[in-house]
Amino acid sequence: MLLALLLSVAVGLSLGLLGGGGSILTLPILLYALGMEEKSAIATSLLVVGATSVAAVVTHARAGNVQWRTGFWFAGAGASGALVGGLLSEAVPARWLLRGFVLMMLGTSLAMLRGRGDAAAGGTFSAPRVVVTGSLLGVLTGMVGAGGGFVIVPALVLVGGLPMRQAVGTSLVVIATQSFAGFVGHATHVPVDYATAAGVIAAAMVGSVIGGRFAQRVPAVVLRRAFGVLVLAMAVYVGWKSAR
């Protein structure tokens, strides 16, 4: 349990610093450090990431890095999609959900290593584009138990027209909303160990506050590419474990 709590602090650090990566770390922790069953781990990861993102967004909001209008539009669309994805997950075997998660990790690691989303804002706000993009990412979030922060951040830059730092802060609003909605969809048919979840959430919140405070000082590209290597390694490990 101690190892799981220490790793949970890293979950919070990732969310606070980069606006993503929470579920990519949380799910393996719940599966392999705490020995949860696959679907319970997916549901619990959504709860953990949602609560941790709320703590992280407070720090970013104080620094002026949250664009609330874009965040609420994106989050509203994403929450609807995540709820649908969570409900649909009941019909999908756990092993396929895990394989979907591995694919998301691989895509995420490649995006980070290539520096996707490092540029300044690439467009202007468009409600229709934000709603469509948010809905599609929400379904993916709800089904595989991943908040999709490293997908949401580039989407907020390219579709929402936000500069990078605001995209990181705003993504936390979206991640929190989508994660809670996806959790509701899963919790209708999956058992959740709330006591264990509370311990993981508490540790992750500590990391999120620390990460949020350092987000202004550390070059995002350095962190993103280093984390890309970690995510790639974890994708290989989870893929190997799920294939056994």
VOPAGU-2260 file (C-alpha; in pm, 1 decimal, decimal comma):
REM VOPAGU-2260
SITE   aa  ch    i         X         Y         Z
SITE  MET   A    0       0,0       0,0       0,0
SITE  LEU   A    1     289,2     237,0      78,0
SITE  LEU   A    2     428,4     191,5    -274,3
SITE  ALA   A    3      84,4     260,7    -419,8
SITE  LEU   A    4      53,7     583,0    -218,8
SITE  LEU   A    5     399,0     702,1    -326,9
SITE  LEU   A    6     313,9     631,1    -689,2
SITE  SER   A    7     -16,1     813,8    -639,5
SITE  VAL   A    8     177,2    1128,3    -552,2
SITE  ALA   A    9     334,9    1095,2    -899,2
SITE  VAL   A   10     -15,9    1085,1   -1046,3
SITE  GLY   A   11     -91,3    1419,8    -886,8
SITE  LEU   A   12     241,5    1565,6    -996,4
SITE  SER   A   13     167,2    1468,3   -1354,6
SITE  LEU   A   14    -177,8    1625,9   -1350,0
SITE  GLY   A   15     -55,8    1941,5   -1179,0
SITE  LEU   A   16     243,8    1991,1   -1408,0
SITE  LEU   A   17     116,8    1874,9   -1746,0
SITE  GLY   A   18    -262,9    1865,3   -1720,7
SITE  GLY   A   19    -267,7    1495,1   -1802,0
SITE  GLY   A   20    -119,4    1152,9   -1742,5
SITE  GLY   A   21    -326,2    1078,3   -1432,6
SITE  SER   A   22    -512,7     774,2   -1558,3
SITE  ILE   A   23    -213,0     642,3   -1746,5
SITE  LEU   A   24     -39,3     607,3   -1410,0
SITE  THR   A   25    -341,1     541,4   -1188,1
SITE  LEU   A   26    -475,7     236,1   -1368,6
SITE  PRO   A   27    -149,8      35,2   -1351,4
SITE  ILE   A   28    -114,5     131,9    -982,2
SITE  LEU   A   29    -463,0       1,5    -903,9
SITE  LEU   A   30    -414,6    -311,6   -1113,6
SITE  TYR   A   31     -66,3    -420,3   -1013,9
SITE  ALA   A   32      24,2    -242,9    -688,4
SITE  LEU   A   33    -318,2    -289,4    -525,3
SITE  GLY   A   34    -438,0    -598,1    -715,0
SITE  MET   A   35    -779,8    -468,5    -820,2
SITE  GLU   A   36    -993,8    -647,2   -1076,1
SITE  GLU   A   37    -976,2    -481,3   -1419,9
SITE  LYS   A   38   -1317,3    -314,3   -1439,7
SITE  SER   A   39   -1309,2    -205,1   -1075,0
SITE  ALA   A   40    -966,1     -52,5   -1137,2
SITE  ILE   A   41   -1096,0     136,7   -1441,6
SITE  ALA   A   42   -1391,6     275,9   -1244,3
SITE  THR   A   43   -1173,4     367,6    -945,8
SITE  SER   A   44    -914,4     537,2   -1167,4
SITE  LEU   A   45   -1185,2     769,0   -1299,0
SITE  LEU   A   46   -1282,9     865,6    -944,1
SITE  VAL   A   47    -920,7     923,7    -841,9
SITE  VAL   A   48    -835,3    1133,6   -1146,5
SITE  GLY   A   49   -1155,3    1337,0   -1119,6
SITE  ALA   A   50   -1096,1    1429,7    -756,2
SITE  THR   A   51    -725,6    1498,9    -809,5
SITE  SER   A   52    -796,9    1722,3   -1109,1
SITE  VAL   A   53   -1029,9    1935,6    -895,2
SITE  ALA   A   54    -743,0    2001,0    -652,2
SITE  ALA   A   55    -502,3    2078,0    -937,3
SITE  VAL   A   56    -738,7    2317,7   -1115,0
SITE  VAL   A   57    -760,9    2536,4    -804,7
SITE  THR   A   58    -385,4    2600,5    -817,3
SITE  HIS   A   59    -394,2    2676,6   -1190,2
SITE  ALA   A   60    -698,8    2901,6   -1156,4
SITE  ARG   A   61    -516,9    3114,2    -899,6
SITE  ALA   A   62    -235,5    3160,0   -1152,6
SITE  GLY   A   63    -485,4    3269,2   -1419,7
SITE  ASN   A   64    -432,0    2960,9   -1636,4
SITE  VAL   A   65    -794,6    2845,4   -1670,5
SITE  GLN   A   66   -1014,9    2962,9   -1959,2
SITE  TRP   A   67   -1353,6    2884,1   -1809,2
SITE  ARG   A   68   -1574,4    2936,8   -2117,0
SITE  THR   A   69   -1380,0    2695,0   -2336,2
SITE  GLY   A   70   -1339,8    2455,1   -2043,8
SITE  PHE   A   71   -1712,0    2439,3   -1968,3
SITE  TRP   A   72   -1809,3    2390,3   -2333,0
SITE  PHE   A   73   -1553,8    2113,5   -2375,4
SITE  ALA   A   74   -1632,6    1959,7   -2036,7
SITE  GLY   A   75   -2008,6    1956,1   -2093,6
SITE  ALA   A   76   -1971,8    1774,9   -2424,4
SITE  GLY   A   77   -1707,1    1542,5   -2281,0
SITE  ALA   A   78   -1916,7    1454,7   -1976,1
SITE  SER   A   79   -2206,6    1341,6   -2193,6
SITE  GLY   A   80   -1973,7    1128,3   -2403,4
SITE  ALA   A   81   -1799,1     986,1   -2095,7
SITE  LEU   A   82   -2128,6     882,7   -1937,7
SITE  VAL   A   83   -2224,6     700,4   -2257,8
SITE  GLY   A   84   -1880,0     538,9   -2275,4
SITE  GLY   A   85   -1903,1     425,5   -1913,5
SITE  LEU   A   86   -2240,9     263,8   -1974,4
SITE  LEU   A   87   -2123,5      98,5   -2297,1
SITE  SER   A   88   -1822,0     -47,3   -2118,5
SITE  GLU   A   89   -2047,3    -306,0   -1950,0
SITE  ALA   A   90   -2083,4    -480,8   -2286,2
SITE  VAL   A   91   -1709,6    -482,8   -2359,9
SITE  PRO   A   92   -1483,1    -755,5   -2211,4
SITE  ALA   A   93   -1228,3    -623,7   -1960,9
SITE  ARG   A   94    -935,1    -750,1   -2167,2
SITE  TRP   A   95   -1046,8    -539,8   -2464,0
SITE  LEU   A   96   -1084,6    -232,0   -2242,7
SITE  LEU   A   97    -726,9    -284,9   -2124,5
SITE  ARG   A   98    -606,3    -324,4   -2482,0
SITE  GLY   A   99    -780,6       0,3   -2567,5
SITE  PHE   A  100    -602,3     160,0   -2276,5
SITE  VAL   A  101    -267,2      31,9   -2404,3
SITE  LEU   A  102    -337,9     181,5   -2746,5
SITE  MET   A  103    -417,8     514,1   -2580,3
SITE  MET   A  104     -87,7     498,6   -2389,6
SITE  LEU   A  105     106,6     426,1   -2707,9
SITE  GLY   A  106     -58,1     714,2   -2889,8
SITE  THR   A  107      -1,6     943,3   -2594,3
SITE  SER   A  108     367,3     856,2   -2564,6
SITE  LEU   A  109     426,3     918,4   -2936,8
SITE  ALA   A  110     242,1    1252,2   -2918,6
SITE  MET   A  111     455,0    1363,7   -2624,9
SITE  LEU   A  112     782,6    1246,7   -2775,0
SITE  ARG   A  113     702,9    1432,4   -3096,6
SITE  GLY   A  114     624,3    1746,0   -2895,0
SITE  ARG   A  115     261,6    1764,6   -3003,6
SITE  GLY   A  116      91,1    2072,6   -2868,6
SITE  ASP   A  117     408,4    2271,2   -2792,0
SITE  ALA   A  118     313,3    2550,7   -3026,0
SITE  ALA   A  119     111,0    2854,3   -2934,1
SITE  ALA   A  120    -262,2    2866,6   -2990,1
SITE  GLY   A  121    -348,9    2737,6   -3333,7
SITE  GLY   A  122    -697,8    2873,3   -3387,9
SITE  THR   A  123    -996,4    3059,0   -3250,8
SITE  PHE   A  124   -1279,1    2937,3   -3028,6
SITE  SER   A  125   -1552,5    2748,8   -3216,9
SITE  ALA   A  126   -1835,3    2602,7   -3007,1
SITE  PRO   A  127   -1940,5    2337,5   -3266,5
SITE  ARG   A  128   -1584,7    2208,3   -3306,6
SITE  VAL   A  129   -1530,2    2206,6   -2931,2
SITE  VAL   A  130   -1855,9    2015,5   -2871,1
SITE  VAL   A  131   -1784,0    1750,4   -3136,8
SITE  THR   A  132   -1424,0    1700,2   -3024,2
SITE  GLY   A  133   -1518,4    1693,9   -2656,0
SITE  SER   A  134   -1794,2    1437,5   -2713,1
SITE  LEU   A  135   -1569,0    1198,0   -2903,6
SITE  LEU   A  136   -1290,6    1219,5   -2644,9
SITE  GLY   A  137   -1550,2    1177,8   -2368,6
SITE  VAL   A  138   -1671,4     844,5   -2507,0
SITE  LEU   A  139   -1311,5     721,9   -2515,2
SITE  THR   A  140   -1255,8     845,4   -2159,3
SITE  GLY   A  141   -1563,1     669,1   -2025,7
SITE  MET   A  142   -1487,6     337,9   -2194,3
SITE  VAL   A  143   -1120,1     291,0   -2110,3
SITE  GLY   A  144   -1101,9     480,9   -1782,1
SITE  ALA   A  145    -857,2     746,4   -1902,1
SITE  GLY   A  146    -908,9    1118,2   -1862,1
SITE  GLY   A  147    -720,4    1179,4   -2185,4
SITE  GLY   A  148    -534,4    1488,8   -2068,3
SITE  PHE   A  149    -253,8    1448,5   -2320,1
SITE  VAL   A  150    -516,8    1435,1   -2592,6
SITE  ILE   A  151    -730,0    1713,6   -2444,6
SITE  VAL   A  152    -439,6    1959,7   -2412,2
SITE  PRO   A  153    -352,4    1955,3   -2786,0
SITE  ALA   A  154    -726,0    1966,4   -2866,7
SITE  LEU   A  155    -769,0    2279,7   -2655,7
SITE  VAL   A  156    -474,5    2439,2   -2836,4
SITE  LEU   A  157    -581,1    2344,2   -3189,8
SITE  VAL   A  158    -960,9    2344,5   -3155,6
SITE  GLY   A  159   -1016,3    2577,5   -2861,3
SITE  GLY   A  160    -751,6    2828,8   -2965,1
SITE  LEU   A  161    -579,8    2842,9   -2624,2
SITE  PRO   A  162    -211,0    2912,3   -2554,7
SITE  MET   A  163     -24,7    2616,8   -2405,7
SITE  ARG   A  164     -27,4    2717,2   -2038,6
SITE  GLN   A  165    -400,5    2792,6   -2043,8
SITE  ALA   A  166    -462,8    2464,9   -2224,9
SITE  VAL   A  167    -291,0    2275,5   -1941,4
SITE  GLY   A  168    -495,6    2451,1   -1672,3
SITE  THR   A  169    -822,9    2432,1   -1865,3
SITE  SER   A  170    -772,5    2063,5   -1943,4
SITE  LEU   A  171    -806,8    1989,0   -1571,9
SITE  VAL   A  172   -1164,2    2122,6   -1575,9
SITE  VAL   A  173   -1241,0    1891,6   -1866,6
SITE  ILE   A  174   -1063,4    1591,1   -1713,3
SITE  ALA   A  175   -1245,2    1630,6   -1381,6
SITE  THR   A  176   -1587,6    1656,6   -1546,1
SITE  GLN   A  177   -1532,2    1369,3   -1788,0
SITE  SER   A  178   -1379,3    1145,8   -1521,6
SITE  PHE   A  179   -1670,0    1192,3   -1279,2
SITE  ALA   A  180   -1923,8    1133,6   -1557,3
SITE  GLY   A  181   -1742,8     819,8   -1670,8
SITE  PHE   A  182   -1723,4     700,5   -1310,8
SITE  VAL   A  183   -2102,1     733,6   -1273,1
SITE  GLY   A  184   -2145,9     521,5   -1585,0
SITE  HIS   A  185   -1916,1     250,5   -1446,0
SITE  ALA   A  186   -2043,1     263,4   -1086,7
SITE  THR   A  187   -2388,9     147,9   -1199,8
SITE  HIS   A  188   -2250,0    -198,8   -1265,2
SITE  VAL   A  189   -1899,0    -219,3   -1110,6
SITE  PRO   A  190   -1802,4    -253,7    -739,8
SITE  VAL   A  191   -1576,5      24,2    -607,5
SITE  ASP   A  192   -1351,4      11,3    -298,7
SITE  TYR   A  193   -1410,0     365,3    -173,0
SITE  ALA   A  194   -1174,2     332,3     125,2
SITE  THR   A  195    -880,3     244,5     -98,6
SITE  ALA   A  196    -982,6     512,4    -346,4
SITE  ALA   A  197    -982,4     773,3     -68,2
SITE  GLY   A  198    -623,4     691,0      28,3
SITE  VAL   A  199    -503,8     710,2    -331,9
SITE  ILE   A  200    -693,0    1037,2    -386,0
SITE  ALA   A  201    -539,2    1196,9     -76,4
SITE  ALA   A  202    -185,3    1109,2    -189,3
SITE  ALA   A  203    -251,2    1221,8    -545,9
SITE  MET   A  204    -395,0    1555,5    -426,9
SITE  VAL   A  205     -70,3    1629,9    -244,0
SITE  GLY   A  206     119,7    1572,6    -567,2
SITE  SER   A  207    -125,3    1782,5    -770,7
SITE  VAL   A  208     -78,5    2087,8    -549,3
SITE  ILE   A  209     301,1    2055,9    -570,3
SITE  GLY   A  210     286,3    2001,1    -945,9
SITE  GLY   A  211      58,5    2299,3    -999,3
SITE  ARG   A  212     297,9    2528,8    -814,9
SITE  PHE   A  213     596,2    2416,4   -1022,8
SITE  ALA   A  214     408,5    2423,4   -1354,0
SITE  GLN   A  215     514,7    2783,6   -1419,6
SITE  ARG   A  216     885,0    2713,6   -1363,2
SITE  VAL   A  217     965,7    2388,9   -1544,3
SITE  PRO   A  218     982,4    2380,4   -1927,9
SITE  ALA   A  219     680,0    2178,0   -2035,6
SITE  VAL   A  220     856,3    2027,1   -2337,0
SITE  VAL   A  221    1126,0    1872,0   -2115,8
SITE  LEU   A  222     871,2    1717,1   -1882,0
SITE  ARG   A  223     646,3    1600,4   -2162,8
SITE  ARG   A  224     917,5    1418,5   -2351,5
SITE  ALA   A  225    1062,6    1258,5   -2039,4
SITE  PHE   A  226     715,1    1146,0   -1941,2
SITE  GLY   A  227     661,7    1014,4   -2293,4
SITE  VAL   A  228     939,9     761,8   -2234,5
SITE  LEU   A  229     777,3     655,1   -1905,8
SITE  VAL   A  230     434,3     617,2   -2066,6
SITE  LEU   A  231     581,4     412,3   -2351,0
SITE  ALA   A  232     749,4     178,2   -2101,6
SITE  MET   A  233     425,5     142,2   -1905,9
SITE  ALA   A  234     229,4      71,5   -2225,0
SITE  VAL   A  235     465,4    -215,4   -2303,5
SITE  TYR   A  236     437,9    -347,7   -1945,9
SITE  VAL   A  237      56,2    -327,9   -1925,3
SITE  GLY   A  238      24,4    -479,5   -2272,3
SITE  TRP   A  239     249,3    -767,5   -2172,4
SITE  LYS   A  240      59,2    -827,0   -1845,5
SITE  SER   A  241    -284,5    -814,4   -2012,4
SITE  ALA   A  242    -176,0   -1055,9   -2287,2
SITE  ARG   A  243     -65,1   -1325,9   -2041,6
